[in-house]
Amino acid sequence: MTETQGPKKKKVLVLSDHPMSPSGVGTQTKYMIESLLETGRYSFFCLGGAVKHDNYNPVKTDKWGDDWVIYPVDGYGNPDMIRSILRREKPDALWFMTDPRFYGWLWEIEDEIRPLLPMVYYHVWDNYPYPKYNRAHYLSCDVITTISKVTDDIVRTVCPEREVIHIPHSVNTQIFRPVEGEDMTAFKEEHFSEEKDKVIFFWNNRNARRKQSGTLIFWFKKFLDKVGHDKAMLLMHTDVKDPNGQDLEAIVHELGLTNGEVKFSTVKLEPEHLSLLYNAADCTINISDAEGFGLATLESLSCGTPIIVNMTGGLQEQVTDGEEWFGIGIEPASKAIIGSQDIPYIREDRINEDDFINALCKMFEMTQEDRQELGEKGRQHVLTNYGFEEFQQKWVETMDHIIEKYGSWGTRKNYQNWSLKEVK
């Protein structure tokens, strides 16, 4: 006698950063996958890219076993790899995420993929003007899910023909939460005993050009020159030698900030430990000139720590809900149009040095109670508008809807690779 098997699980092919990597893309991919695995109705076959791999052996988790297999890859895959997976695994949907620059090769073979299964794009886009050059990419998808209000408006305007679903980024609010009492006291005594009388500014980002890491250090020195070098410190959680960024240690030595004014955290941390850093800080900073969402500042607000941000991309919807403020938002002083051969035009938002230093001074001059009140409002903002349970439920509802509406293989619906045009 054999056991009766339940309905076959729907299999989703995922292309993104490695879902176990600490990047924002990797983190949000992991959250999406785990939400659907919890239903017991889905399984996942992932190509995990965008990181340097020690080996390319498939990875499984103890909890999910064969339901979640991750294959490390360089880049995000290639056409032959996708063709092979489609023949072998027969997935019910293809889900992919990050900047469209990485997926030109994928859209080129959409006529091979979409007759078989829907393509679902979790889209990241930083800024205006409306990127009309992305329209062909959007048309190559069945459904586009958007990470921010800016991205959502852009896609709906550029490609109204496609179904668009807004699913903003989220963080696990049970991990990224306020920590008080003895636990916080012990952590500060262990790691910040020399900074107990200083206002601590925290920066958690990739050391890359658009993140303005070097600019931040130069401007922070000018802020210290105003308030006193023994009154505040900057803690930067990053790779100081990232080949895509600046040599931050060289900058610190050049500026003479070697007496604890700027410190680096370079070891990769578990989310629980990272949460303690947010709690130890008085304020978290992000002055990127382009930012699709900015996960670190959302984590900070979830921990009850206020933020200073450039009013660009997804950062602007974190620092204010249109009525209340949860930190200080700095309007860009320069909105230059830049571009490349792949991206003909996009706006780059740069803030002014004086505006930033004034924002630091304003946060510095607040009482601890005032900063705490801002942070508490920020925590509630996250729970109300970026709640983790809502994020999980939204992904379950969205994928169930896509599987039902669009089908796959023998049940494929709502797709045709031809159109009728009147010839005059």
C-alpha positions as a Markdown table, in Angstrom:
| # | Residue | x | y | z |
|---|---|---|---|---|
| 1 | Met | 0.0 | 0.0 | 0.0 |
| 2 | Thr | 1.4 | 3.4 | -1.0 |
| 3 | Glu | 0.7 | 6.7 | 0.5 |
| 4 | Thr | -1.5 | 9.1 | -1.4 |
| 5 | Gln | 0.6 | 11.9 | -2.8 |
| 6 | Gly | -0.7 | 15.5 | -2.6 |
| 7 | Pro | -0.8 | 17.9 | -5.6 |
| 8 | Lys | 2.5 | 18.4 | -7.4 |
| 9 | Lys | 4.4 | 21.4 | -6.1 |
| 10 | Lys | 4.8 | 24.4 | -8.4 |
| 11 | Lys | 8.4 | 24.9 | -9.4 |
| 12 | Val | 9.9 | 28.3 | -9.8 |
| 13 | Leu | 13.2 | 29.1 | -11.5 |
| 14 | Val | 14.9 | 32.0 | -9.8 |
| 15 | Leu | 17.7 | 34.2 | -11.2 |
| 16 | Ser | 19.1 | 36.8 | -8.8 |
| 17 | Asp | 22.0 | 37.4 | -6.4 |
| 18 | His | 22.7 | 34.3 | -4.4 |
| 19 | Pro | 19.8 | 34.2 | -1.9 |
| 20 | Met | 22.2 | 33.5 | 1.0 |
| 21 | Ser | 24.3 | 36.6 | 0.2 |
| 22 | Pro | 23.9 | 39.8 | 2.3 |
| 23 | Ser | 23.0 | 42.0 | -0.6 |
| 24 | Gly | 19.6 | 43.7 | -0.7 |
| 25 | Val | 18.7 | 41.7 | -3.8 |
| 26 | Gly | 19.8 | 38.4 | -2.2 |
| 27 | Thr | 18.0 | 39.2 | 1.0 |
| 28 | Gln | 14.7 | 40.0 | -0.7 |
| 29 | Thr | 15.0 | 36.9 | -2.9 |
| 30 | Lys | 15.5 | 34.8 | 0.2 |
| 31 | Tyr | 12.5 | 36.4 | 1.9 |
| 32 | Met | 10.3 | 35.7 | -1.1 |
| 33 | Ile | 11.4 | 32.1 | -1.5 |
| 34 | Glu | 10.9 | 31.3 | 2.2 |
| 35 | Ser | 7.4 | 32.8 | 2.2 |
| 36 | Leu | 6.3 | 30.5 | -0.6 |
| 37 | Leu | 8.1 | 27.4 | 0.7 |
| 38 | Glu | 6.1 | 27.8 | 4.0 |
| 39 | Thr | 2.9 | 27.1 | 2.0 |
| 40 | Gly | 4.1 | 23.6 | 1.1 |
| 41 | Arg | 2.9 | 24.2 | -2.5 |
| 42 | Tyr | 6.1 | 25.5 | -4.1 |
| 43 | Ser | 9.7 | 24.4 | -4.8 |
| 44 | Phe | 12.6 | 26.5 | -6.1 |
| 45 | Phe | 15.5 | 26.0 | -8.5 |
| 46 | Cys | 17.9 | 29.0 | -8.1 |
| 47 | Leu | 20.8 | 30.3 | -10.1 |
| 48 | Gly | 22.6 | 32.3 | -7.4 |
| 49 | Gly | 25.0 | 34.9 | -8.9 |
| 50 | Ala | 26.7 | 38.2 | -8.2 |
| 51 | Val | 29.1 | 36.8 | -5.7 |
| 52 | Lys | 32.5 | 35.1 | -5.8 |
| 53 | His | 32.0 | 31.4 | -5.2 |
| 54 | Asp | 34.4 | 29.0 | -3.5 |
| 55 | Asn | 32.9 | 26.1 | -5.6 |
| 56 | Tyr | 30.0 | 25.6 | -7.9 |
| 57 | Asn | 28.4 | 22.6 | -6.2 |
| 58 | Pro | 24.6 | 22.8 | -5.7 |
| 59 | Val | 23.5 | 24.0 | -2.2 |
| 60 | Lys | 20.5 | 22.8 | -0.2 |
| 61 | Thr | 19.3 | 23.9 | 3.2 |
| 62 | Asp | 18.6 | 21.5 | 6.0 |
| 63 | Lys | 15.1 | 22.8 | 6.4 |
| 64 | Trp | 13.9 | 22.6 | 2.8 |
| 65 | Gly | 16.1 | 19.9 | 1.2 |
| 66 | Asp | 15.1 | 19.2 | -2.4 |
| 67 | Asp | 12.5 | 21.9 | -2.4 |
| 68 | Trp | 15.1 | 24.6 | -2.5 |
| 69 | Val | 18.3 | 23.9 | -4.6 |
| 70 | Ile | 20.8 | 26.8 | -5.3 |
| 71 | Tyr | 23.3 | 26.5 | -8.1 |
| 72 | Pro | 26.1 | 29.0 | -7.8 |
| 73 | Val | 26.8 | 30.7 | -11.2 |
| 74 | Asp | 28.9 | 33.6 | -12.6 |
| 75 | Gly | 26.8 | 36.5 | -13.5 |
| 76 | Tyr | 23.1 | 35.5 | -13.6 |
| 77 | Gly | 23.2 | 32.6 | -16.1 |
| 78 | Asn | 23.2 | 32.5 | -19.9 |
| 79 | Pro | 20.8 | 31.3 | -22.7 |
| 80 | Asp | 22.2 | 27.8 | -23.0 |
| 81 | Met | 21.9 | 27.3 | -19.2 |
| 82 | Ile | 18.3 | 28.5 | -19.3 |
| 83 | Arg | 17.4 | 26.3 | -22.2 |
| 84 | Ser | 18.9 | 23.2 | -20.5 |
| 85 | Ile | 17.0 | 24.0 | -17.2 |
| 86 | Leu | 13.7 | 24.4 | -19.0 |
| 87 | Arg | 14.0 | 21.0 | -20.7 |
| 88 | Arg | 15.2 | 19.2 | -17.6 |
| 89 | Glu | 13.3 | 20.9 | -14.8 |
| 90 | Lys | 10.1 | 22.1 | -16.5 |
| 91 | Pro | 9.5 | 25.0 | -14.1 |
| 92 | Asp | 6.1 | 26.6 | -13.8 |
| 93 | Ala | 7.4 | 30.2 | -13.7 |
| 94 | Leu | 10.6 | 32.2 | -14.1 |
| 95 | Trp | 11.2 | 34.8 | -11.5 |
| 96 | Phe | 14.1 | 37.2 | -11.8 |
| 97 | Met | 15.3 | 40.3 | -10.0 |
| 98 | Thr | 17.8 | 43.2 | -10.2 |
| 99 | Asp | 18.9 | 45.9 | -12.6 |
| 100 | Pro | 17.7 | 45.2 | -16.2 |
| 101 | Arg | 21.2 | 45.8 | -17.5 |
| 102 | Phe | 22.0 | 42.3 | -16.5 |
| 103 | Tyr | 19.2 | 40.6 | -18.4 |
| 104 | Gly | 19.5 | 41.7 | -22.0 |
| 105 | Trp | 20.5 | 38.1 | -22.9 |
| 106 | Leu | 17.4 | 36.8 | -21.1 |
| 107 | Trp | 14.9 | 39.1 | -22.9 |
| 108 | Glu | 16.5 | 38.1 | -26.2 |
| 109 | Ile | 15.3 | 34.5 | -25.7 |
| 110 | Glu | 11.8 | 35.4 | -24.3 |
| 111 | Asp | 10.2 | 34.0 | -27.4 |
| 112 | Glu | 11.6 | 30.6 | -26.4 |
| 113 | Ile | 10.6 | 31.0 | -22.7 |
| 114 | Arg | 7.2 | 32.7 | -22.6 |
| 115 | Pro | 5.3 | 30.2 | -24.8 |
| 116 | Leu | 6.1 | 27.7 | -22.0 |
| 117 | Leu | 5.9 | 29.6 | -18.8 |
| 118 | Pro | 5.4 | 33.2 | -17.5 |
| 119 | Met | 8.3 | 35.5 | -16.8 |
| 120 | Val | 8.0 | 37.5 | -13.6 |
| 121 | Tyr | 10.3 | 40.4 | -13.0 |
| 122 | Tyr | 10.9 | 42.0 | -9.6 |
| 123 | His | 12.0 | 45.3 | -10.9 |
| 124 | Val | 14.6 | 47.8 | -9.5 |
| 125 | Trp | 14.8 | 51.2 | -11.0 |
| 126 | Asp | 16.4 | 54.2 | -9.4 |
| 127 | Asn | 15.1 | 57.4 | -10.9 |
| 128 | Tyr | 13.4 | 59.5 | -13.6 |
| 129 | Pro | 13.1 | 60.6 | -16.5 |
| 130 | Tyr | 10.8 | 57.8 | -17.5 |
| 131 | Pro | 13.1 | 55.2 | -19.2 |
| 132 | Lys | 11.2 | 54.6 | -22.4 |
| 133 | Tyr | 14.2 | 52.6 | -23.6 |
| 134 | Asn | 13.1 | 49.9 | -21.0 |
| 135 | Arg | 9.7 | 49.5 | -22.7 |
| 136 | Ala | 10.8 | 46.5 | -24.9 |
| 137 | His | 12.2 | 44.8 | -21.7 |
| 138 | Tyr | 8.9 | 45.3 | -19.9 |
| 139 | Leu | 6.9 | 43.9 | -22.8 |
| 140 | Ser | 9.1 | 40.8 | -22.7 |
| 141 | Cys | 7.6 | 40.0 | -19.2 |
| 142 | Asp | 4.2 | 38.7 | -18.2 |
| 143 | Val | 4.1 | 40.4 | -14.8 |
| 144 | Ile | 6.3 | 43.2 | -13.3 |
| 145 | Thr | 6.5 | 43.5 | -9.6 |
| 146 | Thr | 7.9 | 46.8 | -8.3 |
| 147 | Ile | 10.0 | 47.5 | -5.2 |
| 148 | Ser | 9.3 | 51.2 | -4.7 |
| 149 | Lys | 6.8 | 54.0 | -5.5 |
| 150 | Val | 9.2 | 55.5 | -8.0 |
| 151 | Thr | 9.7 | 52.2 | -9.8 |
| 152 | Asp | 5.9 | 51.5 | -9.7 |
| 153 | Asp | 5.1 | 54.8 | -11.3 |
| 154 | Ile | 7.8 | 54.4 | -13.9 |
| 155 | Val | 6.6 | 50.9 | -15.1 |
| 156 | Arg | 2.9 | 51.8 | -15.2 |
| 157 | Thr | 3.7 | 54.9 | -17.3 |
| 158 | Val | 6.2 | 53.3 | -19.7 |
| 159 | Cys | 4.4 | 50.0 | -20.2 |
| 160 | Pro | 0.7 | 50.2 | -19.2 |
| 161 | Glu | 0.0 | 47.0 | -21.2 |
| 162 | Arg | 1.7 | 44.8 | -18.7 |
| 163 | Glu | 0.3 | 43.7 | -15.3 |
| 164 | Val | 2.1 | 45.6 | -12.5 |
| 165 | Ile | 2.0 | 44.6 | -8.8 |
| 166 | His | 3.6 | 46.8 | -6.2 |
| 167 | Ile | 5.5 | 44.8 | -3.5 |
| 168 | Pro | 7.9 | 47.1 | -1.6 |
| 169 | His | 11.0 | 45.7 | 0.1 |
| 170 | Ser | 10.6 | 44.6 | 3.7 |
| 171 | Val | 12.8 | 43.4 | 6.6 |
| 172 | Asn | 12.2 | 40.8 | 9.3 |
| 173 | Thr | 10.9 | 43.1 | 12.0 |
| 174 | Gln | 11.4 | 40.4 | 14.6 |
| 175 | Ile | 15.1 | 40.4 | 14.0 |
| 176 | Phe | 15.5 | 44.1 | 13.2 |
| 177 | Arg | 13.8 | 45.4 | 16.3 |
| 178 | Pro | 14.6 | 47.8 | 19.2 |
| 179 | Val | 16.9 | 46.2 | 21.9 |
| 180 | Glu | 17.0 | 47.7 | 25.3 |
| 181 | Gly | 18.0 | 46.9 | 28.9 |
| 182 | Glu | 20.9 | 44.7 | 29.9 |
| 183 | Asp | 21.5 | 43.2 | 26.5 |
| 184 | Met | 22.1 | 46.6 | 24.9 |
| 185 | Thr | 24.1 | 47.9 | 27.8 |
| 186 | Ala | 26.4 | 44.8 | 27.7 |
| 187 | Phe | 26.8 | 45.2 | 23.9 |
| 188 | Lys | 27.8 | 48.8 | 24.1 |
| 189 | Glu | 30.2 | 48.2 | 27.0 |
| 190 | Glu | 31.9 | 45.5 | 24.9 |
| 191 | His | 32.1 | 47.3 | 21.6 |
| 192 | Phe | 31.6 | 51.0 | 22.2 |
| 193 | Ser | 33.1 | 51.7 | 25.7 |
| 194 | Glu | 35.3 | 54.5 | 24.3 |
| 195 | Glu | 32.3 | 56.1 | 22.5 |
| 196 | Lys | 29.8 | 56.2 | 25.3 |
| 197 | Asp | 29.8 | 60.0 | 25.3 |
| 198 | Lys | 29.8 | 60.3 | 21.5 |
| 199 | Val | 26.9 | 60.5 | 19.0 |
| 200 | Ile | 27.3 | 57.5 | 16.8 |
| 201 | Phe | 26.5 | 57.8 | 13.1 |
| 202 | Phe | 26.2 | 54.4 | 11.2 |
| 203 | Trp | 26.7 | 53.7 | 7.5 |
| 204 | Asn | 26.0 | 50.2 | 6.2 |
| 205 | Asn | 26.6 | 50.0 | 2.4 |
| 206 | Arg | 28.6 | 48.6 | -0.4 |
| 207 | Asn | 31.8 | 50.6 | -0.9 |
| 208 | Ala | 30.9 | 51.6 | -4.5 |
| 209 | Arg | 30.9 | 54.8 | -6.5 |
| 210 | Arg | 27.2 | 55.7 | -6.3 |
| 211 | Lys | 27.2 | 55.2 | -2.5 |
| 212 | Gln | 29.5 | 58.2 | -2.0 |
| 213 | Ser | 31.6 | 56.5 | 0.6 |
| 214 | Gly | 34.6 | 58.8 | 0.2 |
| 215 | Thr | 32.5 | 61.9 | 0.0 |
| 216 | Leu | 30.9 | 60.9 | 3.3 |
| 217 | Ile | 34.3 | 60.7 | 5.1 |
| 218 | Phe | 35.5 | 64.1 | 3.8 |
| 219 | Trp | 32.2 | 65.8 | 4.8 |
| 220 | Phe | 32.1 | 64.0 | 8.1 |
| 221 | Lys | 35.5 | 65.5 | 9.0 |
| 222 | Lys | 34.2 | 69.0 | 8.3 |
| 223 | Phe | 31.2 | 68.2 | 10.6 |
| 224 | Leu | 33.7 | 67.2 | 13.3 |
| 225 | Asp | 35.7 | 70.3 | 12.8 |
| 226 | Lys | 32.5 | 72.2 | 13.7 |
| 227 | Val | 31.3 | 70.2 | 16.7 |
| 228 | Gly | 34.5 | 68.7 | 18.0 |
| 229 | His | 36.4 | 65.5 | 17.1 |
| 230 | Asp | 35.7 | 64.0 | 20.4 |
| 231 | Lys | 31.9 | 64.5 | 20.2 |
| 232 | Ala | 30.8 | 62.1 | 17.4 |
| 233 | Met | 32.0 | 59.1 | 15.4 |
| 234 | Leu | 31.3 | 57.5 | 12.1 |
| 235 | Leu | 31.0 | 53.7 | 12.0 |
| 236 | Met | 31.1 | 52.2 | 8.4 |
| 237 | His | 30.1 | 48.6 | 7.9 |
| 238 | Thr | 31.7 | 47.9 | 4.5 |
| 239 | Asp | 34.6 | 46.5 | 2.5 |
| 240 | Val | 37.2 | 49.2 | 2.7 |
| 241 | Lys | 39.2 | 47.7 | -0.2 |
| 242 | Asp | 36.3 | 47.0 | -2.5 |
| 243 | Pro | 37.7 | 47.2 | -6.1 |
| 244 | Asn | 34.4 | 49.0 | -7.1 |
| 245 | Gly | 35.0 | 51.7 | -4.5 |
| 246 | Gln | 37.6 | 53.9 | -2.9 |
| 247 | Asp | 40.4 | 53.0 | -0.5 |
| 248 | Leu | 38.6 | 54.2 | 2.6 |
| 249 | Glu | 41.6 | 53.5 | 4.9 |
| 250 | Ala | 43.8 | 55.7 | 2.8 |
| 251 | Ile | 41.2 | 58.5 | 3.0 |
| 252 | Val | 41.0 | 58.2 | 6.8 |
| 253 | His | 44.8 | 58.4 | 7.2 |
| 254 | Glu | 45.0 | 61.3 | 4.7 |
| 255 | Leu | 42.5 | 63.3 | 6.7 |
| 256 | Gly | 44.1 | 62.4 | 10.1 |
| 257 | Leu | 40.9 | 60.7 | 11.4 |
| 258 | Thr | 42.9 | 58.0 | 13.2 |
| 259 | Asn | 41.8 | 58.7 | 16.8 |
| 260 | Gly | 38.5 | 56.9 | 16.6 |
| 261 | Glu | 36.6 | 59.5 | 14.6 |
| 262 | Val | 36.0 | 56.9 | 11.8 |
| 263 | Lys | 35.9 | 53.2 | 12.5 |
| 264 | Phe | 35.3 | 50.3 | 10.1 |
| 265 | Ser | 33.3 | 47.1 | 10.6 |
| 266 | Thr | 34.5 | 44.7 | 7.9 |
| 267 | Val | 33.4 | 41.2 | 9.0 |
| 268 | Lys | 30.2 | 39.8 | 7.5 |
| 269 | Leu | 27.6 | 39.8 | 10.3 |
| 270 | Glu | 24.5 | 37.7 | 11.0 |
| 271 | Pro | 21.3 | 39.8 | 10.9 |
| 272 | Glu | 20.9 | 39.5 | 14.7 |
| 273 | His | 24.3 | 41.1 | 15.2 |
| 274 | Leu | 23.7 | 43.7 | 12.6 |
| 275 | Ser | 20.5 | 44.7 | 14.4 |
| 276 | Leu | 22.6 | 45.4 | 17.5 |
| 277 | Leu | 24.8 | 47.8 | 15.6 |
| 278 | Tyr | 21.7 | 49.7 | 14.4 |
| 279 | Asn | 20.5 | 49.8 | 18.0 |
| 280 | Ala | 23.9 | 51.1 | 19.3 |
| 281 | Ala | 23.9 | 53.9 | 16.7 |
| 282 | Asp | 22.1 | 57.2 | 17.1 |
| 283 | Cys | 21.5 | 57.7 | 13.4 |
| 284 | Thr | 22.0 | 55.8 | 10.1 |
| 285 | Ile | 23.1 | 57.6 | 7.0 |
| 286 | Asn | 22.6 | 57.0 | 3.2 |
| 287 | Ile | 23.6 | 59.7 | 0.8 |
| 288 | Ser | 23.8 | 57.6 | -2.4 |
| 289 | Asp | 23.2 | 59.5 | -5.6 |
| 290 | Ala | 21.0 | 56.7 | -6.9 |
| 291 | Glu | 19.2 | 54.1 | -4.7 |
| 292 | Gly | 16.4 | 51.8 | -5.8 |
| 293 | Phe | 15.3 | 51.3 | -2.3 |
| 294 | Gly | 18.1 | 51.3 | 0.3 |
| 295 | Leu | 17.6 | 48.3 | 2.7 |
| 296 | Ala | 20.0 | 49.4 | 5.4 |
| 297 | Thr | 17.9 | 52.5 | 6.3 |
| 298 | Leu | 14.8 | 50.4 | 6.4 |
| 299 | Glu | 16.5 | 48.0 | 8.8 |
| 300 | Ser | 17.6 | 51.0 | 10.9 |
| 301 | Leu | 14.1 | 52.4 | 11.2 |
| 302 | Ser | 12.8 | 48.9 | 12.0 |
| 303 | Cys | 15.3 | 49.0 | 15.0 |
| 304 | Gly | 14.0 | 52.4 | 16.0 |
| 305 | Thr | 17.0 | 54.4 | 14.9 |
| 306 | Pro | 16.4 | 57.5 | 12.8 |
| 307 | Ile | 18.0 | 58.2 | 9.4 |
| 308 | Ile | 19.6 | 60.9 | 7.3 |
| 309 | Val | 19.0 | 60.3 | 3.6 |
| 310 | Asn | 19.2 | 61.8 | 0.1 |
| 311 | Met | 15.6 | 62.3 | -1.2 |
| 312 | Thr | 16.1 | 60.0 | -4.1 |
| 313 | Gly | 14.7 | 56.6 | -5.2 |
| 314 | Gly | 13.2 | 54.5 | -2.4 |
| 315 | Leu | 15.0 | 56.4 | 0.3 |
| 316 | Gln | 12.5 | 59.3 | 0.2 |
| 317 | Glu | 9.5 | 57.1 | 1.0 |
| 318 | Gln | 11.3 | 55.7 | 4.0 |
| 319 | Val | 12.2 | 59.0 | 5.7 |
| 320 | Thr | 8.6 | 60.4 | 5.4 |
| 321 | Asp | 5.1 | 59.1 | 4.8 |
| 322 | Gly | 4.1 | 62.6 | 3.5 |
| 323 | Glu | 3.1 | 63.8 | 6.9 |
| 324 | Glu | 5.5 | 62.6 | 9.6 |
| 325 | Trp | 9.3 | 62.5 | 9.3 |
| 326 | Phe | 11.4 | 59.7 | 10.7 |
| 327 | Gly | 14.8 | 61.4 | 10.3 |
| 328 | Ile | 16.1 | 64.1 | 8.0 |
| 329 | Gly | 15.6 | 64.0 | 4.2 |
| 330 | Ile | 18.0 | 66.1 | 2.1 |
| 331 | Glu | 16.8 | 67.4 | -1.2 |
| 332 | Pro | 19.3 | 67.0 | -4.0 |
| 333 | Ala | 21.1 | 70.2 | -5.0 |
| 334 | Ser | 22.1 | 68.7 | -8.4 |
| 335 | Lys | 19.9 | 66.5 | -10.7 |
| 336 | Ala | 22.3 | 65.8 | -13.5 |
| 337 | Ile | 21.3 | 63.6 | -16.4 |
| 338 | Ile | 23.9 | 60.9 | -17.0 |
| 339 | Gly | 23.9 | 57.8 | -19.0 |
| 340 | Ser | 25.8 | 55.1 | -21.0 |
| 341 | Gln | 25.4 | 53.1 | -24.2 |
| 342 | Asp | 23.0 | 50.7 | -22.3 |
| 343 | Ile | 21.2 | 53.4 | -20.4 |
| 344 | Pro | 20.9 | 56.5 | -22.6 |
| 345 | Tyr | 19.7 | 58.8 | -19.7 |
| 346 | Ile | 18.9 | 58.7 | -16.0 |
| 347 | Arg | 19.0 | 61.3 | -13.3 |
| 348 | Glu | 21.8 | 61.3 | -10.8 |
| 349 | Asp | 20.8 | 63.1 | -7.5 |
| 350 | Arg | 23.7 | 64.7 | -5.7 |
| 351 | Ile | 23.3 | 66.5 | -2.4 |
| 352 | Asn | 25.1 | 69.7 | -1.3 |
| 353 | Glu | 28.0 | 69.5 | 1.3 |
| 354 | Asp | 26.5 | 72.2 | 3.5 |
| 355 | Asp | 23.1 | 70.7 | 3.4 |
| 356 | Phe | 24.6 | 67.4 | 4.6 |
| 357 | Ile | 26.7 | 68.9 | 7.4 |
| 358 | Asn | 23.6 | 70.9 | 8.5 |
| 359 | Ala | 21.7 | 67.7 | 8.7 |
| 360 | Leu | 24.4 | 66.1 | 10.8 |
| 361 | Cys | 24.4 | 69.1 | 13.1 |
| 362 | Lys | 20.7 | 69.0 | 13.5 |
| 363 | Met | 20.7 | 65.3 | 14.4 |
| 364 | Phe | 23.7 | 65.9 | 16.7 |
| 365 | Glu | 22.0 | 68.7 | 18.5 |
| 366 | Met | 18.8 | 66.7 | 19.2 |
| 367 | Thr | 18.4 | 65.3 | 22.7 |
| 368 | Gln | 18.6 | 61.5 | 23.0 |
| 369 | Glu | 14.9 | 61.6 | 23.7 |
| 370 | Asp | 14.2 | 63.5 | 20.5 |
| 371 | Arg | 16.1 | 61.0 | 18.4 |
| 372 | Gln | 14.4 | 58.1 | 20.2 |
| 373 | Glu | 11.0 | 59.6 | 19.4 |
| 374 | Leu | 11.9 | 59.9 | 15.7 |
| 375 | Gly | 13.1 | 56.3 | 15.8 |
| 376 | Glu | 9.9 | 55.0 | 17.5 |
| 377 | Lys | 7.8 | 56.7 | 14.8 |
| 378 | Gly | 10.1 | 55.2 | 12.2 |
| 379 | Arg | 9.6 | 51.7 | 13.6 |
| 380 | Gln | 5.8 | 52.2 | 13.4 |
| 381 | His | 6.2 | 53.4 | 9.8 |
| 382 | Val | 8.0 | 50.2 | 8.9 |
| 383 | Leu | 5.4 | 48.0 | 10.7 |
| 384 | Thr | 2.5 | 49.9 | 9.0 |
| 385 | Asn | 3.9 | 50.2 | 5.4 |
| 386 | Tyr | 6.6 | 47.6 | 5.1 |
| 387 | Gly | 5.5 | 44.9 | 7.5 |
| 388 | Phe | 7.2 | 41.6 | 7.0 |
| 389 | Glu | 4.0 | 39.4 | 7.4 |
| 390 | Glu | 2.3 | 41.6 | 4.8 |
| 391 | Phe | 5.3 | 41.2 | 2.4 |
| 392 | Gln | 5.2 | 37.4 | 2.8 |
| 393 | Gln | 1.5 | 37.2 | 2.3 |
| 394 | Lys | 1.7 | 39.5 | -0.8 |
| 395 | Trp | 4.2 | 37.2 | -2.4 |
| 396 | Val | 2.1 | 34.1 | -1.8 |
| 397 | Glu | -1.0 | 35.9 | -3.2 |
| 398 | Thr | 0.9 | 37.2 | -6.2 |
| 399 | Met | 2.5 | 33.9 | -7.2 |
| 400 | Asp | -0.7 | 32.0 | -6.7 |
| 401 | His | -2.4 | 34.6 | -8.9 |
| 402 | Ile | 0.3 | 34.3 | -11.6 |
| 403 | Ile | 0.2 | 30.5 | -11.7 |
| 404 | Glu | -3.6 | 30.6 | -12.0 |
| 405 | Lys | -3.9 | 33.4 | -14.5 |
| 406 | Tyr | -1.0 | 32.6 | -16.8 |
| 407 | Gly | -0.5 | 28.8 | -16.4 |
| 408 | Ser | 2.5 | 27.0 | -17.8 |
| 409 | Trp | 3.4 | 24.3 | -20.3 |
| 410 | Gly | 0.2 | 22.5 | -21.1 |
| 411 | Thr | -2.0 | 25.1 | -19.3 |
| 412 | Arg | -0.2 | 28.2 | -20.6 |
| 413 | Lys | -2.7 | 31.1 | -21.0 |
| 414 | Asn | -2.8 | 34.9 | -21.9 |
| 415 | Tyr | 0.3 | 34.8 | -24.1 |
| 416 | Gln | 0.6 | 35.2 | -27.9 |
| 417 | Asn | 3.7 | 35.8 | -29.9 |
| 418 | Trp | 2.0 | 37.6 | -32.7 |
| 419 | Ser | -0.1 | 40.8 | -33.2 |
| 420 | Leu | -2.4 | 42.1 | -35.9 |
| 421 | Lys | -1.6 | 45.5 | -37.5 |
| 422 | Glu | -3.4 | 47.3 | -40.1 |
| 423 | Val | -1.3 | 48.0 | -43.2 |
| 424 | Lys | -2.4 | 51.1 | -45.2 |
